[in-house]
Amino acid sequence: MLDDKGAPLYRQIYEAIRRAILNGEFAPGRKLPSSRALAVELSVSRITVVNAYDQLFAEGYLEGKTGAGTFVAHELPDDLLNTGDRTGAEQDKQQVKTDLRLSGFGERLAAKSVGAAREQVIATFRPFQNGLTAVEEFPFEIWARLASRWQRNPTRNVLGYGDPQGYRPLREAIAAHLASARGVNCTPEQVVITSGAQQALDLTARIFISKGDTVLTEDPCYQEARGVFEAARAKIIPVPVDSEGIDIANAALSSERPKLVYVTPSHQYPLGVTMSLSRRLALIEWARANDAWIIEDDYNSEFRYSGRPLASLQGLDPAGRVIYVGTFSKTIFPSLRLGCLVVPEGLVNIFAAARALNDVHSSLIDQAVLAEFISEGHFARHVRRMRTLYEARQQVLLDECTKNLNGLLKVEKADAGMHLVGWLPQGVDDVEVSKKAAERGLHLSPLSAYYYEKPPRGGLILGYTAFDERQIRDGVKIIGELLG
């Protein structure tokens, strides 16, 4: 009976009897030896057998009859029925087949490639993945000093539950920064701290969108934003983007009355164009006239390399129709998972309530550290340093592409952002190029994946901010080998 020399004796006895019951060797109602008799038979102490029996009684395998003895239970625990002769470990290896009974949202996810969706956002640090920061240049010694101070001597207000709207000093710091850097017109009371821009988009969709409501998006469009609106069962109308950004006058609306318009005006994702001032003003006026809301995703406006950036849509909007979305994933590092919403005053309580239902709030200690990082001037200095570094890395990429990819990939200088678009020759499939690049250790997102319809020409997204000169140079050579 006893064969597992590494386990305690009582556990070996328990496992042996349990296995015999599950295998059908000990049928329901079978009488087992008394603890004293079994102890003698196995040459162990009686207390060892008693402990094994107690565990089996507690789990429902055995039952006792006063004056009669110990018997195998007539009804085993429900989760152990029909187990045949498989051990627990063997069962774990087998896929459970059952009716999942998913929601509509779950069914839509199941119909897509969930693995592909996750791959879009996993930071693998492979050239030329976009949206990654130069983490090796981040001032971790300053961040560690601030974090250590909060972790060694935390105050009670960062150890309990906090305001779902966010840590007040962080909201104050963000409001002051956005006012000076982006011309955002807001008070700390209008700021809602989120777990990155993605949660901000999700909260906005949940609050505004019901099944069948119309949302206008740029075409091409940031995939994760499109996914949020699709999950909300919105009717999405793509609006083409040209050299001046989205043109609301070209929206094919017919009798539609959109609720939301999603835009990335400072640096359109993925094409990289900046929305002109005339287009911005026209969009704001259209939203006012049509009682619509604008989602301004200002994901990387900090990195502009020539001239001054245009003011944010939110700062130009006198009617309060803009919901501003910001993130620290592109300026600090993605795993921090902190972002923000700036919402009109009449929506603050609604967004705070939605935030409370979602995950209450982000880590208060992380919020406290970030608040001091901003208020003490470290954030602004870091952004200035990264702006210089990223502009230099963009130039390295341009030089290498000119040297190695002439006629194979058309890459032009960008005034802002963290990536460049490389346009392929007519007829070259960007999805196939992306797959071949992945086999060579590169991450080149195909531009066609961001369009609702087939784009006029294939292209590749070349992120450069997280990669040094050697990585960029070696990566471009590989692209040349793939396209040559």
TORBATOR-593400 format. One record per residue (C-alpha): residue number from 0; residue in one letter; chain; x, y, z. Coordinates in nm, 4 decimals, padded with zeros to 6 digits. Layout:
REM TORBATOR-593400
NUM, A, A, X, Y, Z
...
This chain:
REM TORBATOR-593400
0, M, A, 00.0000, 00.0000, 00.0000
1, L, A, 00.2762, 00.2459, 00.0942
2, D, A, 00.5126, 00.3382, -00.1867
3, D, A, 00.5741, 00.7158, -00.1763
4, K, A, 00.8821, 00.7309, 00.0447
5, G, A, 00.8997, 01.1109, 00.0280
6, A, A, 00.5603, 01.1813, 00.1890
7, P, A, 00.4605, 01.1504, 00.5570
8, L, A, 00.3178, 00.8103, 00.6484
9, Y, A, -00.0323, 00.9412, 00.7185
10, R, A, -00.0315, 01.1107, 00.3759
11, Q, A, 00.0762, 00.7883, 00.2050
12, I, A, -00.2100, 00.6015, 00.3709
13, Y, A, -00.4558, 00.8783, 00.2788
14, E, A, -00.3433, 00.8780, -00.0856
15, A, A, -00.3561, 00.4988, -00.1140
16, I, A, -00.7116, 00.4750, 00.0225
17, R, A, -00.8300, 00.7767, -00.1795
18, R, A, -00.6833, 00.6280, -00.4991
19, A, A, -00.8503, 00.2919, -00.4298
20, I, A, -01.1866, 00.4653, -00.3822
21, L, A, -01.1545, 00.6693, -00.7009
22, N, A, -01.0419, 00.3680, -00.9031
23, G, A, -01.3414, 00.1681, -00.7861
24, E, A, -01.1257, -00.0820, -00.6001
25, F, A, -01.3036, 00.0211, -00.2783
26, A, A, -01.6711, 00.0347, -00.3696
27, P, A, -01.9192, 00.2706, -00.1966
28, G, A, -02.0385, 00.1172, 00.1310
29, R, A, -01.7324, -00.1050, 00.1722
30, K, A, -01.6230, -00.1458, 00.5327
31, L, A, -01.2629, -00.0524, 00.6090
32, P, A, -01.0457, -00.1956, 00.8870
33, S, A, -01.0489, -00.0156, 01.2194
34, S, A, -00.7662, 00.2301, 01.2750
35, R, A, -00.6095, -00.0063, 01.5298
36, A, A, -00.6276, -00.3077, 01.2951
37, L, A, -00.4874, -00.1169, 00.9976
38, A, A, -00.2044, 00.0214, 01.2125
39, V, A, -00.1047, -00.3307, 01.3109
40, E, A, -00.1271, -00.4490, 00.9502
41, L, A, 00.0946, -00.1650, 00.8239
42, S, A, 00.3290, -00.1648, 01.1231
43, V, A, 00.2678, 00.2052, 01.1942
44, S, A, 00.1350, 00.3900, 01.4969
45, R, A, -00.2410, 00.4091, 01.5428
46, I, A, -00.2314, 00.7920, 01.5425
47, T, A, -00.0869, 00.7815, 01.1906
48, V, A, -00.3883, 00.5874, 01.0649
49, V, A, -00.6270, 00.8091, 01.2632
50, N, A, -00.4816, 01.1188, 01.0921
51, A, A, -00.5272, 00.9614, 00.7491
52, Y, A, -00.8852, 00.8595, 00.8283
53, D, A, -00.9653, 01.2062, 00.9667
54, Q, A, -00.8549, 01.3663, 00.6397
55, L, A, -01.0672, 01.1232, 00.4371
56, F, A, -01.3683, 01.1878, 00.6621
57, A, A, -01.3214, 01.5639, 00.6259
58, E, A, -01.3129, 01.5436, 00.2454
59, G, A, -01.6190, 01.3210, 00.2239
60, Y, A, -01.4573, 00.9927, 00.1153
61, L, A, -01.5491, 00.8033, 00.4335
62, E, A, -01.8484, 00.7887, 00.6656
63, G, A, -01.8901, 00.6304, 01.0043
64, K, A, -02.1748, 00.4275, 01.1537
65, T, A, -02.1993, 00.4229, 01.5291
66, G, A, -02.1070, 00.0804, 01.6615
67, A, A, -02.0572, -00.0532, 01.3098
68, G, A, -01.7234, 00.0909, 01.1895
69, T, A, -01.5800, 00.2975, 00.9022
70, F, A, -01.7184, 00.2730, 00.5476
71, V, A, -01.6520, 00.4201, 00.2029
72, A, A, -01.9028, 00.7010, 00.1502
73, H, A, -02.2044, 00.6142, -00.0636
74, E, A, -02.1947, 00.9582, -00.2307
75, L, A, -01.8543, 01.0974, -00.3194
76, P, A, -01.7861, 01.4716, -00.3558
77, D, A, -01.9416, 01.5977, -00.6811
78, D, A, -01.6129, 01.7096, -00.8340
79, L, A, -01.4696, 01.3588, -00.8005
80, L, A, -01.7475, 01.1662, -00.9754
81, N, A, -01.6711, 00.9955, -01.3074
82, T, A, -01.2978, 01.0317, -01.2665
83, G, A, -01.2262, 00.6764, -01.3793
84, D, A, -00.8749, 00.5606, -01.3052
85, R, A, -00.6986, 00.8940, -01.3721
86, T, A, -00.4931, 01.0578, -01.1022
87, G, A, -00.5293, 01.4269, -01.0294
88, A, A, -00.2093, 01.5111, -01.2147
89, E, A, -00.3267, 01.3218, -01.5222
90, Q, A, -00.6610, 01.5022, -01.5167
91, D, A, -00.4883, 01.8413, -01.5056
92, K, A, -00.3092, 01.7610, -01.8306
93, Q, A, -00.6345, 01.6976, -02.0144
94, Q, A, -00.8341, 01.9800, -02.1641
95, V, A, -01.1745, 02.0188, -02.0093
96, K, A, -01.4487, 02.0253, -02.2688
97, T, A, -01.7617, 02.2065, -02.1608
98, D, A, -02.0192, 02.4583, -02.2733
99, L, A, -01.8460, 02.7891, -02.1959
100, R, A, -02.1697, 02.9943, -02.2032
101, L, A, -01.9811, 03.3147, -02.2766
102, S, A, -02.1198, 03.6657, -02.2959
103, G, A, -02.1406, 03.8432, -02.6282
104, F, A, -01.8096, 04.0095, -02.5453
105, G, A, -01.6531, 03.6731, -02.4631
106, E, A, -01.7830, 03.5189, -02.7845
107, R, A, -01.6330, 03.8008, -02.9901
108, L, A, -01.2973, 03.7538, -02.8211
109, A, A, -01.3117, 03.3776, -02.8729
110, A, A, -01.3805, 03.4300, -03.2431
111, K, A, -01.0554, 03.6233, -03.2803
112, S, A, -00.6972, 03.5237, -03.2175
113, V, A, -00.6539, 03.6091, -02.8504
114, G, A, -00.2843, 03.5271, -02.8753
115, A, A, -00.2445, 03.7776, -03.1567
116, A, A, -00.4226, 04.0433, -02.9517
117, R, A, -00.1864, 03.9877, -02.6607
118, E, A, 00.1169, 03.9924, -02.8886
119, Q, A, 00.0271, 04.3460, -02.9970
120, V, A, 00.0978, 04.4844, -02.6526
121, I, A, 00.3661, 04.2554, -02.5081
122, A, A, 00.6906, 04.4502, -02.4768
123, T, A, 00.9553, 04.2143, -02.6128
124, F, A, 01.2252, 04.4771, -02.6837
125, R, A, 01.2878, 04.3499, -03.0343
126, P, A, 01.3900, 04.6061, -03.2934
127, F, A, 01.1745, 04.7833, -03.4221
128, Q, A, 00.8884, 04.7467, -03.1754
129, N, A, 00.7026, 05.0710, -03.1295
130, G, A, 00.5989, 05.2479, -02.8107
131, L, A, 00.8903, 05.1343, -02.5939
132, T, A, 01.0996, 05.3784, -02.3962
133, A, A, 01.4767, 05.3966, -02.3539
134, V, A, 01.4563, 05.2391, -02.0099
135, E, A, 01.8342, 05.2296, -01.9747
136, E, A, 01.8304, 05.6118, -01.9753
137, F, A, 01.5621, 05.6515, -01.7105
138, P, A, 01.6851, 05.8135, -01.3827
139, F, A, 01.6171, 05.5104, -01.1666
140, E, A, 01.8403, 05.6399, -00.8883
141, I, A, 01.5996, 05.9335, -00.8400
142, W, A, 01.2915, 05.7142, -00.8757
143, A, A, 01.4352, 05.4614, -00.6287
144, R, A, 01.5096, 05.7361, -00.3748
145, L, A, 01.1532, 05.8675, -00.3925
146, A, A, 01.0050, 05.5166, -00.3813
147, S, A, 01.2264, 05.4144, -00.0902
148, R, A, 01.1124, 05.7125, 00.1115
149, W, A, 00.7472, 05.6218, 00.0634
150, Q, A, 00.8010, 05.2514, 00.1250
151, R, A, 01.0077, 05.3006, 00.4414
152, N, A, 00.7735, 05.5553, 00.5975
153, P, A, 00.4360, 05.5323, 00.4265
154, T, A, 00.1558, 05.7510, 00.5554
155, R, A, -00.1808, 05.6015, 00.6385
156, N, A, -00.3473, 05.7685, 00.3400
157, V, A, -00.1450, 05.5566, 00.0931
158, L, A, -00.1965, 05.2259, 00.2746
159, G, A, -00.5742, 05.2132, 00.2776
160, Y, A, -00.8356, 05.2598, 00.0068
161, G, A, -00.8011, 05.5882, -00.1745
162, D, A, -01.0114, 05.8192, -00.3867
163, P, A, -01.1113, 05.6363, -00.7082
164, Q, A, -01.0411, 05.9612, -00.8908
165, G, A, -00.6768, 05.9348, -00.7880
166, Y, A, -00.4207, 06.0612, -00.5384
167, R, A, -00.4831, 06.4327, -00.4963
168, P, A, -00.1177, 06.5504, -00.5153
169, L, A, -00.0723, 06.3559, -00.8398
170, R, A, -00.3835, 06.5116, -00.9906
171, E, A, -00.2511, 06.8535, -00.8934
172, A, A, 00.0881, 06.7796, -01.0501
173, I, A, -00.0683, 06.6472, -01.3707
174, A, A, -00.3052, 06.9449, -01.4040
175, A, A, -00.0133, 07.1882, -01.3669
176, H, A, 00.2038, 06.9951, -01.6152
177, L, A, -00.0699, 06.9648, -01.8784
178, A, A, -00.1501, 07.3346, -01.8509
179, S, A, 00.2104, 07.4376, -01.9188
180, A, A, 00.3117, 07.1663, -02.1669
181, R, A, -00.0088, 07.1012, -02.3605
182, G, A, -00.2328, 07.4018, -02.3011
183, V, A, -00.4931, 07.1805, -02.1330
184, N, A, -00.7469, 07.3907, -01.9456
185, C, A, -00.8401, 07.2011, -01.6306
186, T, A, -00.8370, 07.1883, -01.2521
187, P, A, -00.7190, 06.8923, -01.0416
188, E, A, -01.0877, 06.8136, -00.9832
189, Q, A, -01.1233, 06.7268, -01.3530
190, V, A, -00.8343, 06.4768, -01.3549
191, V, A, -00.9032, 06.1045, -01.3126
192, I, A, -00.6021, 05.8749, -01.2672
193, T, A, -00.6239, 05.5518, -01.4675
194, S, A, -00.4176, 05.2382, -01.5198
195, G, A, -00.2807, 05.3649, -01.8486
196, A, A, -00.4551, 05.5035, -02.1548
197, Q, A, -00.6225, 05.1713, -02.2319
198, Q, A, -00.8302, 05.1816, -01.9150
199, A, A, -00.9169, 05.5439, -01.9886
200, L, A, -01.0525, 05.4419, -02.3300
201, D, A, -01.2404, 05.1473, -02.1811
202, L, A, -01.4059, 05.3630, -01.9129
203, T, A, -01.5109, 05.6188, -02.1742
204, A, A, -01.6634, 05.3521, -02.3965
205, R, A, -01.8496, 05.1939, -02.1049
206, I, A, -01.9948, 05.5277, -01.9996
207, F, A, -02.1047, 05.6491, -02.3433
208, I, A, -02.1585, 05.3545, -02.5747
209, S, A, -02.4643, 05.1315, -02.5944
210, K, A, -02.5051, 04.8572, -02.8522
211, G, A, -02.5432, 05.0101, -03.1972
212, D, A, -02.4243, 05.3607, -03.1087
213, T, A, -02.2046, 05.5224, -03.3724
214, V, A, -01.8370, 05.6019, -03.3181
215, L, A, -01.6145, 05.7777, -03.5694
216, T, A, -01.2497, 05.6746, -03.5763
217, E, A, -00.9475, 05.7618, -03.7814
218, D, A, -00.8571, 05.5270, -04.0646
219, P, A, -00.5970, 05.3871, -04.0090
220, C, A, -00.6617, 05.3619, -03.6364
221, Y, A, -00.4910, 05.2533, -03.3147
222, Q, A, -00.5931, 04.8878, -03.2865
223, E, A, -00.6574, 04.8763, -02.9119
224, A, A, -00.8927, 05.1756, -02.9344
225, R, A, -01.0842, 05.0067, -03.2141
226, G, A, -01.1009, 04.6913, -03.0021
227, V, A, -01.2559, 04.8832, -02.7111
228, F, A, -01.5323, 05.0227, -02.9333
229, E, A, -01.5962, 04.6858, -03.0949
230, A, A, -01.6251, 04.5275, -02.7508
231, A, A, -01.8890, 04.7880, -02.6620
232, R, A, -02.0871, 04.6828, -02.9749
233, A, A, -02.0534, 05.0254, -03.1322
234, K, A, -02.1143, 05.0888, -03.4996
235, I, A, -01.7764, 05.2144, -03.6190
236, I, A, -01.7464, 05.4528, -03.9128
237, P, A, -01.3828, 05.4967, -04.0286
238, V, A, -01.2848, 05.8424, -04.1544
239, P, A, -00.9789, 05.8612, -04.3842
240, V, A, -00.6675, 06.0426, -04.2648
241, D, A, -00.4643, 06.2609, -04.5016
242, S, A, -00.1654, 06.4897, -04.4523
243, E, A, -00.3707, 06.7196, -04.2253
244, G, A, -00.5248, 06.4444, -04.0149
245, I, A, -00.8877, 06.3381, -03.9980
246, D, A, -01.1311, 06.5464, -04.2045
247, I, A, -01.4701, 06.5398, -04.0395
248, A, A, -01.6249, 06.6900, -04.3546
249, N, A, -01.5462, 06.3625, -04.5352
250, A, A, -01.7204, 06.1411, -04.2798
251, A, A, -01.9767, 05.9201, -04.4544
252, L, A, -02.2537, 05.9830, -04.2039
253, S, A, -02.5781, 05.9891, -04.4054
254, S, A, -02.8380, 05.9900, -04.1258
255, E, A, -02.5966, 05.8757, -03.8530
256, R, A, -02.5529, 06.0811, -03.5371
257, P, A, -02.2241, 05.9744, -03.3766
258, K, A, -02.1792, 05.9777, -03.0021
259, L, A, -01.7982, 05.9708, -02.9991
260, V, A, -01.5113, 06.0670, -03.2265
261, Y, A, -01.1715, 05.9122, -03.1505
262, V, A, -00.8630, 06.1035, -03.2696
263, T, A, -00.4872, 06.1239, -03.2129
264, P, A, -00.4357, 06.4827, -03.3320
265, S, A, -00.0847, 06.5585, -03.2057
266, H, A, 00.0770, 06.2607, -03.3783
267, Q, A, -00.1720, 06.0434, -03.5642
268, Y, A, -00.1240, 05.6755, -03.4952
269, P, A, 00.0122, 05.5125, -03.7012
270, L, A, 00.0728, 05.7553, -03.9919
271, G, A, 00.2381, 06.0206, -03.7743
272, V, A, 00.0743, 06.3308, -03.9260
273, T, A, -00.0300, 06.6279, -03.7117
274, M, A, -00.3881, 06.7532, -03.7397
275, S, A, -00.3915, 07.1063, -03.8768
276, L, A, -00.5379, 07.3903, -03.6731
277, S, A, -00.8222, 07.4416, -03.9206
278, R, A, -00.9169, 07.0718, -03.8955
279, R, A, -00.9050, 07.0913, -03.5145
280, L, A, -01.1349, 07.3898, -03.5011
281, A, A, -01.3719, 07.2306, -03.7531
282, L, A, -01.3868, 06.9101, -03.5473
283, I, A, -01.4628, 07.1000, -03.2269
284, E, A, -01.7400, 07.2981, -03.3962
285, W, A, -01.8849, 06.9814, -03.5491
286, A, A, -01.8919, 06.8094, -03.2083
287, R, A, -02.0698, 07.1077, -03.0527
288, A, A, -02.3285, 07.1248, -03.3307
289, N, A, -02.3945, 06.7496, -03.3227
290, D, A, -02.3882, 06.6999, -02.9453
291, A, A, -02.0978, 06.4551, -02.9831
292, W, A, -01.7920, 06.3913, -02.7667
293, I, A, -01.4315, 06.3922, -02.8832
294, I, A, -01.1773, 06.1507, -02.7335
295, E, A, -00.8353, 06.3132, -02.7685
296, D, A, -00.5681, 06.0461, -02.7275
297, D, A, -00.2533, 06.2508, -02.6622
298, Y, A, -00.0302, 05.9476, -02.6281
299, N, A, 00.3140, 06.0891, -02.7132
300, S, A, 00.2867, 06.4628, -02.7722
301, E, A, 00.5881, 06.5221, -02.5435
302, F, A, 00.8251, 06.4154, -02.8209
303, R, A, 00.8190, 06.6881, -03.0834
304, Y, A, 01.1494, 06.7633, -03.2531
305, S, A, 01.0853, 07.0779, -03.4558
306, G, A, 00.8786, 07.3840, -03.3714
307, R, A, 00.6221, 07.4043, -03.0966
308, P, A, 00.3331, 07.1597, -03.0825
309, L, A, -00.0152, 07.2831, -03.1538
310, A, A, -00.2326, 07.3300, -02.8488
311, S, A, -00.4356, 07.0317, -02.7400
312, L, A, -00.7923, 06.9990, -02.8667
313, Q, A, -00.9076, 07.0204, -02.5081
314, G, A, -00.7422, 07.3603, -02.4667
315, L, A, -00.9085, 07.4919, -02.7836
316, D, A, -01.2557, 07.3677, -02.6909
317, P, A, -01.4825, 07.6326, -02.5334
318, A, A, -01.7855, 07.4042, -02.5150
319, G, A, -01.6361, 07.1240, -02.3050
320, R, A, -01.6890, 06.8443, -02.5574
321, V, A, -01.3352, 06.6967, -02.5381
322, I, A, -01.2303, 06.4066, -02.3158
323, Y, A, -00.8513, 06.4172, -02.2904
324, V, A, -00.6513, 06.0927, -02.2494
325, G, A, -00.2875, 06.0936, -02.1395
326, T, A, -00.0378, 05.8242, -02.0440
327, F, A, 00.2997, 05.7879, -01.8748
328, S, A, 00.3732, 05.4626, -02.0580
329, K, A, 00.5496, 05.6508, -02.3381
330, T, A, 00.7452, 05.8896, -02.1140
331, I, A, 00.8462, 05.6761, -01.8141
332, F, A, 00.7958, 05.3031, -01.8822
333, P, A, 00.4890, 05.0948, -01.9803
334, S, A, 00.4818, 04.8685, -01.6739
335, L, A, 00.4099, 05.1644, -01.4438
336, R, A, 00.0496, 05.1494, -01.5724
337, L, A, -00.0467, 05.5055, -01.4900
338, G, A, -00.2373, 05.7423, -01.7148
339, C, A, -00.5051, 06.0042, -01.6821
340, L, A, -00.8323, 06.1408, -01.8086
341, V, A, -00.9277, 06.5069, -01.8096
342, V, A, -01.3064, 06.5242, -01.8274
343, P, A, -01.5581, 06.8090, -01.8327
344, E, A, -01.6801, 06.9087, -01.4858
345, G, A, -02.0256, 06.7585, -01.5375
346, L, A, -01.8764, 06.4140, -01.6014
347, V, A, -01.6310, 06.3939, -01.3101
348, N, A, -01.8585, 06.2052, -01.0706
349, I, A, -01.9660, 05.9596, -01.3412
350, F, A, -01.6083, 05.8760, -01.4361
351, A, A, -01.5028, 05.8464, -01.0703
352, A, A, -01.7901, 05.6049, -01.0064
353, A, A, -01.6964, 05.3975, -01.3116
354, R, A, -01.3347, 05.3933, -01.1951
355, A, A, -01.4447, 05.2694, -00.8520
356, L, A, -01.6335, 04.9797, -01.0106
357, N, A, -01.3402, 04.8884, -01.2347
358, D, A, -01.0499, 04.8342, -00.9906
359, V, A, -01.1047, 05.1113, -00.7308
360, H, A, -00.7713, 05.2843, -00.7981
361, S, A, -00.4126, 05.2316, -00.9067
362, S, A, -00.1356, 05.1745, -00.6519
363, L, A, -00.1349, 05.4752, -00.4202
364, I, A, 00.2368, 05.4472, -00.3470
365, D, A, 00.3150, 05.4503, -00.7208
366, Q, A, 00.0908, 05.7535, -00.7564
367, A, A, 00.2677, 05.9266, -00.4656
368, V, A, 00.6118, 05.8577, -00.6159
369, L, A, 00.5043, 05.9875, -00.9570
370, A, A, 00.3539, 06.2995, -00.7981
371, E, A, 00.6880, 06.3891, -00.6400
372, F, A, 00.8790, 06.2936, -00.9564
373, I, A, 00.6724, 06.5506, -01.1467
374, S, A, 00.6496, 06.8238, -00.8819
375, E, A, 01.0255, 06.8195, -00.8117
376, G, A, 01.1021, 06.8762, -01.1819
377, H, A, 01.2524, 06.5344, -01.2571
378, F, A, 00.9844, 06.4444, -01.5104
379, A, A, 01.0313, 06.7574, -01.7215
380, R, A, 01.4095, 06.7132, -01.7221
381, H, A, 01.3775, 06.3482, -01.8209
382, V, A, 01.1436, 06.4326, -02.1086
383, R, A, 01.3852, 06.6980, -02.2385
384, R, A, 01.6729, 06.4471, -02.2311
385, M, A, 01.4665, 06.1823, -02.4078
386, R, A, 01.3528, 06.4284, -02.6716
387, T, A, 01.7172, 06.4915, -02.7622
388, L, A, 01.8053, 06.1203, -02.7531
389, Y, A, 01.5047, 06.0116, -02.9575
390, E, A, 01.5659, 06.2748, -03.2237
391, A, A, 01.9236, 06.1457, -03.2584
392, R, A, 01.8035, 05.7847, -03.2819
393, Q, A, 01.5501, 05.8804, -03.5469
394, Q, A, 01.8310, 06.0366, -03.7494
395, V, A, 02.0397, 05.7196, -03.7183
396, L, A, 01.7456, 05.5190, -03.8506
397, L, A, 01.6955, 05.7593, -04.1411
398, D, A, 02.0657, 05.7503, -04.2307
399, E, A, 02.0795, 05.3706, -04.2214
400, C, A, 01.7627, 05.3370, -04.4308
401, T, A, 01.9025, 05.5796, -04.6900
402, K, A, 02.2272, 05.3824, -04.7002
403, N, A, 02.0828, 05.0305, -04.7085
404, L, A, 01.7202, 05.0424, -04.8221
405, N, A, 01.7179, 05.2847, -05.1139
406, G, A, 01.4421, 05.1705, -05.3494
407, L, A, 01.3298, 04.8998, -05.1074
408, L, A, 01.1637, 05.1018, -04.8315
409, K, A, 01.0667, 05.4693, -04.8416
410, V, A, 01.1235, 05.6285, -04.5002
411, E, A, 01.0806, 06.0010, -04.4336
412, K, A, 01.1745, 06.2201, -04.1389
413, A, A, 00.9020, 06.2882, -03.8797
414, D, A, 00.8690, 06.6034, -03.6716
415, A, A, 00.7386, 06.4120, -03.3710
416, G, A, 00.6717, 06.0717, -03.2188
417, M, A, 00.8467, 05.7454, -03.1444
418, H, A, 00.8276, 05.5679, -03.4799
419, L, A, 00.8616, 05.6144, -03.8546
420, V, A, 00.6574, 05.4581, -04.1321
421, G, A, 00.8452, 05.2676, -04.3997
422, W, A, 00.6482, 05.2426, -04.7254
423, L, A, 00.6993, 04.9283, -04.9299
424, P, A, 00.6982, 04.9135, -05.3109
425, Q, A, 00.3613, 04.8531, -05.4729
426, G, A, 00.2602, 04.4883, -05.4605
427, V, A, 00.4795, 04.3919, -05.1628
428, D, A, 00.2728, 04.2325, -04.8831
429, D, A, 00.3572, 04.3994, -04.5506
430, V, A, 00.2081, 04.1103, -04.3513
431, E, A, 00.4432, 03.8607, -04.5177
432, V, A, 00.7407, 04.0895, -04.4646
433, S, A, 00.6442, 04.1233, -04.0980
434, K, A, 00.6309, 03.7450, -04.0558
435, K, A, 00.9715, 03.6962, -04.2152
436, A, A, 01.1163, 03.9748, -04.0005
437, A, A, 00.9855, 03.8046, -03.6853
438, E, A, 01.1795, 03.4929, -03.7822
439, R, A, 01.4933, 03.7083, -03.7894
440, G, A, 01.4295, 03.8656, -03.4483
441, L, A, 01.2654, 04.1908, -03.5595
442, H, A, 00.9248, 04.3326, -03.4673
443, L, A, 00.7837, 04.5167, -03.7696
444, S, A, 00.4109, 04.5848, -03.7410
445, P, A, 00.2379, 04.5798, -04.0829
446, L, A, 00.0620, 04.9074, -04.1559
447, S, A, -00.2282, 04.7252, -04.3196
448, A, A, -00.3311, 04.5872, -03.9787
449, Y, A, -00.4416, 04.9366, -03.8758
450, Y, A, -00.6702, 05.0004, -04.1732
451, Y, A, -01.0347, 04.9011, -04.1933
452, E, A, -01.0000, 04.8352, -04.5647
453, K, A, -00.6974, 04.7423, -04.7716
454, P, A, -00.4509, 05.0336, -04.7685
455, P, A, -00.3328, 05.1893, -05.0950
456, R, A, 00.0161, 05.0604, -05.0229
457, G, A, 00.1850, 04.8308, -04.7735
458, G, A, 00.4083, 04.9694, -04.5023
459, L, A, 00.6002, 04.8859, -04.1858
460, I, A, 00.6079, 05.0647, -03.8498
461, L, A, 00.9644, 05.1273, -03.7335
462, G, A, 00.9921, 05.2071, -03.3643
463, Y, A, 01.3333, 05.3482, -03.2768
464, T, A, 01.3210, 05.5022, -02.9280
465, A, A, 01.4168, 05.1911, -02.7269
466, F, A, 01.7093, 05.0853, -02.9457
467, D, A, 02.0682, 05.2055, -02.9631
468, E, A, 02.2702, 05.2790, -03.2773
469, R, A, 02.4062, 04.9259, -03.3101
470, Q, A, 02.0622, 04.7665, -03.2789
471, I, A, 01.9176, 05.0061, -03.5355
472, R, A, 02.2058, 04.9519, -03.7774
473, D, A, 02.1929, 04.5716, -03.7500
474, G, A, 01.8136, 04.5728, -03.7781
475, V, A, 01.8135, 04.7801, -04.0956
476, K, A, 02.0645, 04.5404, -04.2523
477, I, A, 01.8294, 04.2512, -04.1826
478, I, A, 01.5408, 04.4407, -04.3429
479, G, A, 01.7614, 04.4967, -04.6482
480, E, A, 01.8317, 04.1235, -04.6689
481, L, A, 01.4580, 04.0460, -04.6445
482, L, A, 01.3591, 04.2955, -04.9137
483, G, A, 01.6610, 04.2671, -05.1407
